[in-house]
């Protein structure tokens, strides 16, 4: 009976995590069009698999694409075959990966520290802002975060038990992570696991993998990783792999890609915002965890998990902080550790009873939300907003009220010993309601701010064979490509002596096309040169205009 209960507790934690993640991720997942820039770019690469029927070499705008490995694009293309090339199909892999991450974290933590801590960790992870955003975007970070967590937690289990299969499972997961986003998956997993081993062995015996485990693990890793690079090298030569690994992996770390840089402290405010609303409890959770590690009464299973979590938080943070290229989602792979530390803190409250510091931490959330709601009210009252923005204010207010009510209830539950065990669930329910309200009611209003998909629909309706489609001086080139079809040209501004990289001379494109559809800024729609051709303004949508150049060719 004891063994049966021990097995059931982590399974329950996994189910709780999966259900909460699904409730906060799936509703309204396909609402609206894809967001430019990354969603439409990655969605287009997946779509061009179906256009080119090439599952080896990825393509963007009919050109070989070696910026990212293929796993997300393969899965997106398969879902597109099933559901059509829609926002839902292309976001579904992120949602399912986020659901799986919550379930896996809940199971692994629950098996180590008990079902209650596992369920808390899964719920906290599912409802923090970073996971919500990643689970709802057509990007590969959800797959990366899942595979990195699986690698770290399986290796952690191997170091604890000495069983070869956990090291092998971890290496296979690292291989899948490589196919999701390159070398960062095994590198980060090793950056976490090696320091954890060095720290933990000072406190207790820790099992290094034997030669057999290393051999089987590396065989599994290369069995997963090797086929695609070999196929690419056979098809396009080793230059493609140098581009992927050299320029877009190592080069991304040592240099700045697409002006995505930041100071060394860049990720500190990112984590504070991205771990909302649970960041209110995290400082107290760190203090509690340090006391647990220093004291003699902490269960060894908890101590191991806390050591792993601290290394998991610090090592990737330092690694990405010293990288030249920075993006907020890079540190998302350490959020299972943040959730675990916070979960152990809540379990401590249940076991020890409510504390004043816990009640103060819980009160921070409603105070913050209340201040934000007041700021929104004052802003909308003192500024003349467009009808579209005004329409989104009531749902946003409802979202704020949901989190505010949930956080007030959480503060009350934390302040009473008999009810503190329910506190994390109360705040999680409030987050689920708030996010789903935004997804179902606010995101559709955002469509009015996306003129490119509507202009693309006009092009698709009137386009003739041989027509050229181009964009000039307007953001949304990837969206124009996704919502029309390859090839879309990027034009330099007229008479620009120093055009951006990849931009084409507008005269050459417009003059040589039978007809040219150009999306350009509405403010200068009729001010640009016609190059001797007939030009019509087909439509003006917010700040963008759709121009058609036809008639006689340039002289």
N, C-alpha and C positions, 0 to 999 in steps of 0.2 A: 504493500500500500504506500509506503514512504517513497519508493522508487517511482510509482505511478504518479504521485502528487508532484514529485520533482520534475517529471517530464511535462506534466500538464501546465505547470505555472509558466514556463517560458513560452509555451504554445499560446496560452491565453494572452500573454503580453504581446506576442507577435500579431495575434488577431486584432487586439485593441489598436495597435499601431497602424495596421493596414486599413482598418475601418475608418479611423480618424483621418489618415492621409487621403483616403479615397473621398471622404466627405468634403475635405477642404480643397481638393485638387480637381476632381472630375466635373462638378457642376459648372456649366458655362465654359467648359474647356475650349470649345470651338467657337465661342462668341466672337464675332467681328473678324476682320482680316488679320493677317500676320503683321507684327510690328516690324518696321524697318529699323535696323539694318541687318542684324544677325539672323533673325527669324526668316526673312525673305531670302537671304543668301543661302542659308543652310537648306531651307525648303526647296529652293531652286536646284541645288545640287542633287537632292533626292529626286526631284521631278525629272531631271535630265538623265538619270539612270533609266527611267522608263522611256524617255525620248530616244536615247542613243542605244538602249539595250546593252550597255556596257557596264558590267558590275565589277570590273577590275579598276579601271581608271575613272575617277570621278571627273565631272565636267561642270563648269560654271560659264554661262554665256558662250557655249560651244567650245570653250578652251579647256585643256586639261587643268585640273584643280588638285594641287598637292599641299593645301594649307592644313587640312585636318585628315586624320585617318577615317576609314569608311564606315565604322559600325553604325553610327547614328543614321547615316545616309541609307545604308542597307535596310535598317529597320523602318525608317520613314518611307522608303519606296515600297516595302512590303505592305505597310498599313495603307498607303495611298492606293495600291492595287485593290485592297479590300474595301476601303471607305471613300475612294476618290481623292484627288489632290486637294484636300481641304485643310483648314487650320486645325481641325480636330485630329485628323490623321497624322499630321506632322508634329503635333504636340503630345500625342498619346504616349510615345516612348518615354518622354520626360516624366509624364504623370505616373506611368507604371513603374519606372525606375524609382521615383520618390516613394511610392507606396511600398515597393519591395525593400527600400532602404529602411523605412520605418519598421516594417515587420522584422527584418533581419536584425536591426539594432535592438528591438524589443526582445527578440528571442535570445540573442547573444548575451545581453546584459541580464536578462531574467535568469538564464541558466547559470550565470556567474554569481549574481547577487540577490536573486529572489524575484518572484513574479511581480511584486509591487514596484520595485525599482525598475524592472524591465518595462512595465507598462508606463510608468512615469516618463522614462527616457524616450520611449517611442512617441508618446503624446506630445511631449515638449518639442522634440525634433520636428514632428509633423506640422506643428502650428507656429513655429518661429517664422519670421518674415522671409528670411533667405530661402528656406525650403519651399514656401508657398510660391515665391516668384519663379524659382528654378523648375518646379513641378508644372508650371503653366506656360513655359516657353519652349519653342521649337529649337532647342540647343542641345549639345551633347553633355553638358555638365551633370545632368541627372545620372546618366550612365557612368560617368567618371566617379562621381561621389559614391555611388553604389558599389562599384568594383573596388575602389580604394578601401572602403569600410569593410567589405568582405575579406579583402587581403589582410588588413591589419588585425581584424578580429579572429580570423582563422589562425594566423601566425601566433597571435596572443594565446589562443587555446593550445597550439602546439607547444609553445614554451612552457605552458603550465602543466600539460599532461605528458609531454614527450612522445606523443603518438605521431607517426609519420604522415598519416593521411591529412592532418590539418595543415602541415607545411605544403603538401602537394596541392590541396584545395586552394590555399592562398596563392601559390604560384600560378595556378590556372586562372584565378580571378584577376591577378596582375596582368596576365596575357590578354584577357578580355578588356581590361582597362587600357592597355596599350592600343588596342584597336579602337577604343573610344576616343582617346585624346593623346596618345603617344607616350613618350618616356616618363611623363610626369606621374603616371600611376605607379609603376614599380619604384621610382625614385622616392616619392613621398612615403610610400609604405615602408621602405627601408629606413628612411629618415626618422620614422616613428618607432619602428620595431627595434632597431639596433640600440638606440639610447635607452629604451624601456628595458631591454635585456640587461644592459650594464647597470642600471639603477636597481632593478628588482633582485639581481643576484647578490647585491650587497645585503639584502634583507632576508633572503631565503634561497634555497637551491632552485635553480631555473634550468630547464632542459633545452640545451642546444640541439638542433636537428642533426641526426647522424648522416653519414655519407650517403646512405640509401635514400633518405628523405630529400637531401639536396639533389641527388641525381634524378629521382623521379619527378621532383618539383620542376627542375629546369627543363626536363624533357616535356612535361606538360605545358610549361610556359612557351617554349619554342614551337611546340606542336600547334598551339593556338596562334602565335604571332607570325610564324614564318610564311605560310602559304600566300598571304596577300602581298607582302613585299616582293617575294619571288615572282609572283605573277606580274606585278607592276614593272619590276626590273626587266622581265622577259619582254614585256609589251613596249615599254618606253625607255628602258635603260636605267642605269643607276643614278643618273642626274635627277630623276624625279625623287628618289629617296633622299638625295643630298638636300634637295629643296625642302622636303618635309621635315627632316631631322635637323639639318644644319640651319636653315633660315628661319623656319617657323617653330622650332622647338628650342634648340640651343640659342639661336639668334633672338628669339623672343625674350629669353631670360637675360642675355648679355646686352641686348640692344633694345631700342624702343620701336615697337611695331604700331603703325597707324596712329602716332601721337598719343598712345595710351600709357602715359607715365604718371608719376606721382612721387611725393616725398617718402622718406623711409617710414614715417608714421601713418602712411596712407590707410592701412587696414584697421587701425584702432577705431576710428569713428565708423568704419564699415561694419565691424563686428558689433559695436554698440547698437547701431540701427538694425542690422540684419538679425540679431538675436532678440529683437523686440517681440513680445512683451516680457519675455523671460529674463532679459538682461537686468531687470529690477531685482531679481533674486540672486544673480550670479555673484556679486561681491560677497554676500553673506555665505553663499555656497562654497566659495574658495576658502574663506576663513574656516568654515566647518571642516572642509576636506583636509586642510593643513593640520588642524588639530587631530583629526582622525589618524593621519599618517604619523604624527609625533607621539600619539598616545599608544598605550599598550592594549586598550580594550577593543580596538577595531577588528572585525573579522578579517582574516587574511585574504579572503576572496574580495572584500571591499577594497582593501589596501592595494591589491594588484590592479584592480580596475581604476582606482584613483591615480596610481602611478602612470598607467597607460594613458589615461585621459589627459593628464597634465602634459606629458610629452607630446601627445597628439595635438594639443592646443598650441604649444610653444614652437615645436619644430617646424610645422608648415608655415606658421606666422612669420618666423624669422626667415625661412627660405624664400617666401614670396616677397617679404619686405625688402630684401636685398636684390631682388630681380628688377631689371630696368622697366620692363613692361608690366603694367598693373591694371587689373580689372577687379571689380568687387566680387565676382563669382569665383575667383581663384581660391579664396579661403573657405568656400562652402564645404569643402571636403573635411573640415575639422569640426563641423557642427554636431556630429554624433557625440564627440567628446564633451562639448559644452553642455549638451543635453544630459549626458550621463552624470557629470558632476552636479548639476542642478537636481537631477532625480535623486541622487544619494542624499542631498541636503533635505529634500522634502521627506524622504523616508526617515531621516534623523528627527525631523519635527514630529512625525507620527510616533516614533518610539520614545522621544524625550518630552513631547508635549509642546504646545505653542510657546513662542518666545516673543519678546518685545521687538527684537530686530527683524524677525520674520514679518510681523504685522506692519512695521515701518516700510519694509521692502515692498510688501503687497500694496501699501497705500500709495507708493510712488506711481504705480500704473494709472489708477483713476485720476490722480492729480495731473499727470502728464496728458492723458486723454482729455480731461476737462479743459486744460489750458489750450490744447490744440483745437478743440471744438469752439472755444471762445474766440480764438484767433480767426477761425474760418468765418464765424458769424460777423465779426467786426470787419473782416476783409470784404465779404460780400455786401455788407451794408454801405461801406465807404467807397466802393469801386463799382463802376459801371461794367457789368459783365455781359458777355454775349448770351443770347438765348440758349445756345448749346451748353455753355458752362453753367448757367443758372439751372438748367434741367438736371444737371448732375449733382447739384448741391443737396437736395433732399435724400437721395440714396447714400451719399457720403455722410450726411448727418446721422442717418440710420445706422451706418457702419460704426461711427464713433460712439453712438449711444449703446450699441450692442457690446462693444469692448468696455465702455465705461461701466455699464451695469455688471458685466461679468467680472471686471476687476474689483469693483466694490464688494461683490459677493465673495470673491476670492480673499480679499482683505479680511472680511468678517469671518470666513471659514478658518483662515490661518490663525486668527486671534483666539480661537477656542479649541481646546485640546480634543474634544469629542468629534469635531468636524474637520480637522486639519487634513485628514487623509483624502477628503474630497476636493480640496482646494485646486490642485492642478487640473482636475477634470472640469471644474467650473470655468476656469480661464480658457481652457482649450475649447469648450463649447462656444464661448463668446467669440473666440477667434474664428471658428468654423462659420458661425452665423455671419460675422462681419465680412469675411472674405467672399462667401457665397453671395451675399447681397451686392458687393461690388462687382463680382464676375457677371451676375445676371442682369444687373440694372445699370451700372456705370459704364462698363466696357462698350456696350452698344452705342452710348452717346459719344464715345471717343472716335467713332467712325467718321464723324463730320470733319475731324482734323486730319484725315488721310485722303487727300485729293487724288493721289496717284492711282489707286485701284479703280476709281470711277473713270478717270481719264483713260486708263488702260481698257476698260470695257468699251468705251467709244472707239478706240483703235481696233479692237477685235471685231467690232460690228462692221466697220467700213474698210478694213484692211484688204488690199488686193495683192496678188502674187508680185513679188519684186519690190514691194514697199519697204522702206527703211524706217526703223523706229529709233529715236534718239532722245537724250535728255541733256539739258544744258542749264547749269546754274541753279538747279532745284534738287533738294535732297529727296531721296527715294528711288535712286537708280536700280537698286536690287528689287524693289517692289514693282517697278515698271517691267523689269525682266520677268519676274515671277508671274505677273498677271497678264503678260502678253505671251511671247515666246522668243527664244533666242533668234537672232542676235540683237542686242540693244547697244547702240553706240553712245559713248559719253563725249559730248562736245565741249571744247574750250569756249569761253566767252568770246564774242566777236572782237577782233583786233587785239587779242591777248598775246603779248610778246613772250610771256613765260607761262604757258599752260601747265596745269597739273599733270602729274605722271599718268599716262594712259589716255589723256584727253585728246581728241582728234580736232583737226582744223575744220570748223563748221562749213566753210566754203566747199571744201572737197567733198564732204559727205552730202550736203544739200544739192550741190550741182550735179553729182554723178548718179543720184537716185532717180528712178522714174517718178516716185512720189516720196516725200519725207515727212514723217510725223515727228514733231519735236515738242517735248514738254519743256517749257521755259518759264521764267518768272512773269507773272501777270503784269507787273508794273512796267515792264519794257516790251510787252508783247508786240507792239507795232513800231518800236523804236529801233530794233535791230535791222541790219541790212537784209534785203531780199535776194541779193546776188543775181538779180535779173529774173527771178522766177515769180510766179503768182503765189501769193500767200494769203491764207484765210485763218481767222481765229475760229476754231471749231467749238471751243468751250473754254470758259474761265471758271475755275473751281478754287475758291479761297485765294491763295497766293500763287497758284500755278495756272498756266494757260496751255492749251493744246493747239498747236499750229500745224497747218498742212501746207507744204510747199509742193506745187505741181505746175503744170503748164510747160512752156518751152524751157529747154535746158539753158544753162548759163552760156554766155558767149565769151 
